[in-house]
């Protein structure tokens, strides 16, 4: 059971989108996430670094057709934090609907 908790690290729009893209899948290539967000490599790298520092996202690198590719995935802590953050946002929305 997740405890609903607002997470200021995840809440930033790009980081929230990164987590929401990663939560339903095992991993995704860096370029795919970048293209979905419509940001530059450097902007995505900055946000991934903050999520990594929090222990929410990890990267793995592998060669594909001779080129080094970066894959991103949510850690278990990242999944729990995202689920808790979404639950807290839902709670806030429900309270404001009263």
N, C-alpha and C positions, 0 to 999 in steps of 0.2 A: 504494500500500500504506500503510495506516494503522499508526502505531506506537501500541500500546496504552499509554495513559497516564491515570491517575486524574486527574480534573479537579474540584477542589473547588468551582468556580463552578457547574458543571452538576450536581454531586452533590446539592445541596439538593433535597428532594422535589418542591417546586413547579416548580423550574427543570428538573429531570429530566423531569417530565411535560410541560412546555411544549415542550421539545426533542423528546420522543418523539411528541407530537402533530404537530409541524411537519415532522419528517424525511420522512415519506412523501408530503407534498404540497408544492405550490409556495408557498402562503400560506394564512392563515386569518384570519378576522375576530376582532378582539380579544374581542368578546362571546362568540363560540363557545368560544374558549380559556377565558375566565373561567367560562362555564357548565360546561364539561367538568371544570375543576378544582374548582368549587364554592367559589370565593373571591370577594371583593369586587373592585371596580375598582382600589381603592388597593393591595391586596395584589398583584394581578397586575401593576400598573404598577411596583411596587417590584422585582419579580423580572425583569420585562422590561428595566428600566433596568440592572440588574446584567449581564444577558446582552448588552445593547447596549454597555455600557461595555467588555466583553470582546471585542467585535467579532463576537459569535455570532448576534445577532438584529438585524434592522432593521425599521423601521416605515414604512409608507406610508399616507398619508391621501387619501381621495377622497370626493367628495359622491355620495351615493346617495339618490335621491328628496329632494333638498334638505337632507339631513342628512350631516354629516361623519362618516365611518366610518374606523376605524383597522384596518389589516391588518398582520399580523406574518409575517415569513418568516426562515428560517435563512439565514445567509450560508454561503459555501463553508467558511470557517474554522469556523463553527458546526457544520456537518455533519461535518467531519473531527474536531473535538473530541468531538462526541457519539459518533461511531463508535469513536474511540479509548477513550473513557470506558467505553462498553458492553463493548468487548473486554477492557479491564482488569478490569471487574467479573466477566466470564465467567472470566477467568484466575484471579481470587481464589477464585471458587466452585469451580472445578475443583481447585485446590490444596487447598482445605479438604475436598474429597471423598476425598482420598487416604487 
